[in-house]
Amino acid sequence: MVTAGLIAARTKFAIQPPCTPSSTHFYRSAHYDWEGGLPEGVLHDLAYDKREIAELPEDEEAYCPPGSKKAVVKKKPLITVVGKLTDGSHQRCKKASEFTSQEDEAFNVQTVSLMPSDYEILVKELSKAMFGKTMHSEHKANVLIFEGSLSHPKTYIGGPKAYLQLLHHAYGYSDKKTSSVLFQRLAKVHLRKFMHVSRHTFVQMNICVGEESAGQILIECFDDVCPKTVENFLALVKGDSDAGKYEGSPFHRIVPKGWIQGGDIVGGKGDAGNSIHGETFADETFKVKHDKAGIVGMVNKGPHTNASQFYITLAALPWMDGKSVGIGYVVDGLRALRILEQAKTQNERPVEPIVIKECSVYTC
């Protein structure tokens, strides 16, 4: 069963009770919207720490300000809408929820907006709770709607189409006259807001297997946690120093269910590297934990031997904690990582060259 309080975050705005116990598992939520008349709280997890968070209770009565004579409205069963904040269809469902909440105080919904990688991880967790297995084959949409809360998911509703049909039949809601372009623009606005509030630098890499594109990955760098190590990583992304650049360099090692490794900007074979701080530099911190796929960190040959080589985890690798310096997280691009993981190898070396075709600091 999914534990209570799945989304942990560093809170920028005051969150009103009730609160669930802090979770041992976290997802980074860009927005956590309170609907149905309750005050809205926006949560932002700026790095990776765990904090106590708030979750909308299932059978809550409508919120009335102190001293108000307004009659208490019995709320309907809670509906939870979880989606990728970068996706227009999620923004469409979010606006539909907001409108319906304003029209009917009994409507009971909470909206959780996540970066794509966190959404995919959460969907896997929720599907196990609802069905006892993953439902990737059945649910491929970028939005998941179900009856119940994050901690107690109950009935699967479906994706955006099913949700909008439900709102149309039950509440008469329709947005057919609204252009999908508007929702795509809203998605971009929310991504820009997420990046701004995080105060982190984001890096985009386009990766090719042979002549074919494997897709893009978007890495959030934890500048505030390990500034010196991230400074080196970003310099090699930009290629504006004498140390070298990542663009054109290969991923020379693939360990299925382990990690992919690249960043040898000297010979590309995995036996060398360089940095803006010298041939090697010291371990800065071990605060970032290797608790899931997508953690980005520096390869070393022992304590204080960081250079340019880096890895991206393909699973939780707790044995790396305290040994390797994590510097970031792939917030979008788990599909590309799965493609790389499935590439043919010989002695953990790719048969076809896997190359960072392009890389840059990402701006939205």
C-alpha positions in Angstrom: 0.0 0.0 0.0 1.2 3.5 -0.8 2.2 5.3 2.4 0.5 8.5 3.6 2.0 11.7 2.4 3.7 10.5 -0.8 4.6 14.0 -1.8 7.2 15.6 0.4 8.3 19.1 -0.2 10.1 22.2 1.0 7.2 24.5 1.6 7.3 28.1 0.4 3.7 29.0 1.3 1.9 28.2 4.5 -0.1 25.0 4.4 -3.1 24.7 6.6 -4.1 21.5 8.5 -4.8 18.6 8.3 -1.3 17.2 7.8 -0.3 13.6 7.3 2.8 12.1 8.8 6.0 12.8 6.9 6.8 10.1 4.3 9.9 8.0 3.8 9.3 8.3 0.1 9.2 11.6 -1.7 8.1 13.1 -5.0 8.9 16.6 -6.0 5.7 18.5 -6.5 5.6 21.7 -8.4 2.0 22.4 -7.4 -0.3 20.8 -4.9 -3.7 22.5 -5.4 -6.4 22.6 -2.8 -9.8 22.7 -4.4 -13.5 22.8 -3.4 -13.3 26.1 -1.4 -10.2 25.2 0.7 -7.3 27.7 0.7 -4.8 26.8 -2.1 -1.3 25.9 -1.0 1.6 25.6 -3.5 4.4 23.3 -2.5 7.8 23.3 -4.0 10.5 20.8 -3.2 13.7 22.7 -3.9 16.1 19.7 -3.5 15.5 16.3 -2.0 14.8 16.6 1.7 11.7 15.2 3.4 9.2 17.5 5.1 5.8 17.0 6.7 3.2 17.7 4.0 -0.5 18.2 3.8 -3.0 16.0 1.9 -6.7 16.7 1.4 -8.8 14.4 3.5 -11.3 12.3 1.7 -14.7 13.2 3.2 -14.0 16.8 4.2 -16.7 19.4 4.7 -16.4 22.6 2.6 -14.2 25.2 4.3 -16.0 28.1 5.9 -14.1 31.1 7.3 -14.5 31.7 11.0 -17.7 33.6 11.8 -19.2 32.8 8.4 -22.9 32.0 8.4 -22.7 29.9 5.3 -24.2 26.5 5.5 -21.8 23.6 5.7 -21.8 21.6 2.4 -21.2 17.8 2.6 -18.4 17.0 0.1 -18.7 14.3 -2.4 -16.1 11.4 -2.5 -12.6 12.8 -3.2 -11.2 12.6 -6.7 -7.4 13.0 -7.2 -5.9 14.3 -10.5 -2.2 13.6 -10.9 -0.4 14.7 -14.0 2.7 16.0 -15.7 2.9 19.7 -15.2 4.6 20.0 -18.6 1.6 18.5 -20.4 -1.2 20.5 -21.9 -3.8 17.8 -21.1 -3.0 17.9 -17.4 -3.4 21.7 -17.4 -6.7 21.2 -19.2 -7.9 18.8 -16.4 -6.6 21.2 -13.8 -8.7 24.1 -15.2 -11.7 21.8 -15.5 -11.4 20.9 -11.8 -11.1 24.6 -10.8 -14.2 25.6 -12.8 -16.2 22.7 -11.5 -15.2 23.4 -7.9 -16.4 27.0 -8.3 -19.7 25.9 -9.7 -20.4 23.1 -7.2 -19.1 23.4 -3.6 -19.8 19.7 -3.1 -17.3 18.7 -5.8 -14.2 17.3 -4.0 -11.0 17.2 -6.0 -7.2 17.7 -5.4 -4.7 18.2 -8.2 -1.1 17.1 -8.0 1.3 18.5 -10.7 4.6 16.7 -11.1 7.7 16.7 -13.3 7.5 13.8 -15.8 9.9 11.4 -14.1 8.2 11.8 -10.7 4.8 11.3 -12.3 5.9 8.0 -13.9 7.3 6.8 -10.6 4.1 7.8 -8.7 1.8 6.1 -11.3 3.7 2.9 -10.8 3.2 3.1 -7.0 -0.4 4.0 -7.2 -1.2 1.3 -9.7 0.2 -1.3 -7.4 -2.0 0.0 -4.6 -5.1 0.0 -6.7 -4.6 -3.2 -8.8 -1.7 -5.1 -7.2 0.3 -4.6 -10.3 1.5 -1.9 -12.7 -0.9 -0.7 -15.3 1.4 0.8 -17.8 -0.1 -1.3 -20.6 -3.6 0.1 -19.7 -2.7 3.6 -18.7 -0.4 5.6 -21.0 -1.8 9.0 -20.5 0.1 11.9 -18.9 -2.7 12.4 -16.4 -4.1 9.8 -14.0 -7.5 10.3 -12.3 -8.9 8.1 -9.5 -11.3 8.2 -6.7 -9.6 8.4 -3.3 -6.5 10.1 -1.9 -2.8 9.6 -2.6 -2.5 7.5 0.6 -5.7 5.6 -0.1 -6.4 5.3 -3.8 -9.7 3.5 -4.5 -11.3 3.5 -7.9 -9.5 4.0 -11.2 -11.3 6.6 -13.4 -8.8 6.9 -16.3 -7.1 9.6 -18.2 -8.1 13.1 -19.5 -10.8 11.9 -21.9 -12.6 9.9 -19.2 -12.3 12.7 -16.6 -13.7 15.4 -19.0 -16.6 13.0 -19.9 -17.3 12.5 -16.3 -17.4 16.3 -15.6 -19.6 16.8 -18.7 -22.2 14.2 -17.8 -22.2 15.0 -14.0 -21.8 18.7 -14.0 -22.4 19.9 -17.6 -18.8 21.1 -18.0 -17.4 21.6 -21.5 -14.3 23.3 -22.9 -14.6 22.4 -26.6 -14.4 26.1 -27.6 -11.0 26.5 -25.8 -7.9 26.0 -28.0 -5.4 23.3 -26.9 -2.7 25.9 -27.6 -3.8 27.7 -24.4 -3.2 24.6 -22.3 0.2 24.1 -23.9 1.1 27.6 -23.0 -0.1 27.1 -19.4 2.2 24.0 -19.2 5.1 26.1 -20.3 4.3 28.8 -17.8 4.2 26.2 -15.0 7.5 24.6 -16.0 9.1 28.1 -16.1 7.6 28.7 -12.6 8.9 25.4 -11.3 12.4 26.1 -12.6 12.4 29.6 -11.2 11.2 28.6 -7.7 13.7 25.7 -7.5 16.6 28.1 -8.1 18.4 25.2 -9.8 20.1 25.0 -13.2 18.6 22.6 -15.7 20.6 20.8 -18.4 19.2 19.2 -21.6 21.1 16.4 -23.4 20.1 14.9 -26.8 21.4 11.4 -27.0 21.9 9.2 -30.1 22.4 5.4 -30.4 24.3 5.0 -33.7 22.5 7.3 -36.1 19.2 7.1 -34.3 18.0 9.5 -31.6 17.2 7.9 -28.3 15.5 11.1 -27.1 16.3 13.9 -24.7 16.9 14.0 -20.9 16.4 17.0 -18.7 18.6 17.1 -15.6 17.9 19.3 -12.6 21.3 20.2 -11.0 21.4 20.8 -7.3 23.5 24.0 -7.3 22.7 24.8 -3.7 23.7 21.4 -2.4 27.0 20.9 -4.2 27.9 24.2 -6.0 31.5 23.4 -6.8 30.7 20.0 -8.4 27.8 21.4 -10.3 30.0 24.3 -11.5 32.3 21.8 -13.1 29.5 19.8 -14.6 27.9 23.0 -16.1 31.2 24.2 -17.5 31.6 20.9 -19.4 28.0 21.2 -20.6 28.6 24.7 -22.0 32.1 23.8 -23.3 33.3 27.3 -22.5 36.5 26.3 -20.7 39.8 24.7 -21.6 38.9 21.6 -19.7 36.7 20.2 -22.5 33.1 19.6 -23.2 30.5 16.8 -23.0 29.0 17.4 -26.4 30.2 14.7 -28.8 31.5 12.4 -25.9 30.1 8.9 -25.5 28.4 6.9 -22.9 31.0 4.1 -22.7 29.4 1.8 -20.1 25.9 0.4 -19.5 25.1 -1.7 -16.5 21.4 -2.9 -16.8 19.5 -2.3 -13.6 22.5 -0.3 -12.5 23.7 2.8 -14.3 24.9 4.3 -17.5 28.3 6.0 -17.5 29.9 8.7 -19.7 31.8 11.9 -19.6 35.3 10.8 -20.6 36.0 14.0 -22.5 39.7 13.0 -23.1 39.6 9.7 -25.0 36.1 8.4 -24.6 37.1 5.0 -23.4 36.3 5.5 -19.7 39.8 5.6 -18.4 40.4 9.4 -18.3 38.7 12.7 -17.6 39.3 16.3 -16.8 37.8 19.2 -14.8 37.9 22.9 -14.4 39.3 22.4 -10.9 42.3 20.4 -12.1 42.9 16.8 -13.1 40.7 15.7 -10.2 38.9 17.4 -7.3 37.6 16.5 -3.8 34.2 15.0 -2.8 32.0 17.9 -1.9 29.0 16.2 -0.2 27.1 13.0 0.0 23.7 14.5 0.8 22.1 13.4 -2.4 20.9 9.8 -2.0 20.7 7.2 -4.7 17.2 6.1 -3.9 15.7 5.8 -7.4 16.4 5.8 -11.1 17.6 9.1 -12.6 20.1 10.3 -10.0 23.1 11.9 -11.7 26.5 11.9 -10.0 30.2 11.9 -10.4 32.3 8.8 -11.2 35.4 8.4 -9.1 38.3 6.0 -8.6 38.2 6.4 -4.8 37.9 9.3 -2.4 38.4 12.8 -3.8 39.0 11.7 -7.4 36.1 13.5 -9.2 36.8 14.7 -12.8 34.4 14.8 -15.8 32.9 11.3 -15.8 29.4 11.0 -14.6 26.7 8.3 -14.2 22.9 8.2 -14.3 21.3 5.5 -12.1 18.8 3.1 -13.7 17.4 1.9 -10.3 17.9 2.7 -6.6 21.5 2.1 -5.7 21.9 2.7 -2.0 25.4 1.2 -1.9 26.5 4.4 -3.7 25.5 6.6 -0.8 28.6 8.0 0.9 30.8 6.9 -1.9 29.8 9.0 -4.9 28.7 12.6 -5.1 25.2 13.0 -6.5 24.6 16.3 -8.3 21.2 16.1 -9.9 18.2 14.3 -11.0 16.7 13.5 -14.5 13.3 15.2 -14.1 12.3 14.2 -17.7 13.6 11.5 -19.9 13.2 8.1 -18.1 12.0 6.7 -21.4 15.3 7.6 -23.0 17.2 6.0 -20.1 15.2 2.8 -20.7 16.2 2.8 -24.4 19.9 3.2 -23.4 19.5 0.4 -20.8 18.3 -2.0 -23.5 21.1 -1.2 -26.0 23.2 -4.2 -27.0 26.5 -4.4 -25.1 29.6 -6.5 -24.9 31.3 -6.5 -21.5 29.1 -3.6 -20.5 30.3 -1.5 -23.5 27.7 -0.5 -26.1 28.0 -2.3 -29.5 26.8 0.8 -31.3 28.2 4.2 -30.2 26.0 6.1 -27.8 26.8 9.8 -28.0 25.8 13.0 -26.4 24.8 14.7 -29.7 24.0 18.1 -28.1 23.9 19.4 -24.6 23.1 22.9 -23.2 21.8 24.7 -20.2 18.0 24.6 -20.6 15.9 27.7 -20.6 12.1 27.6 -20.9 
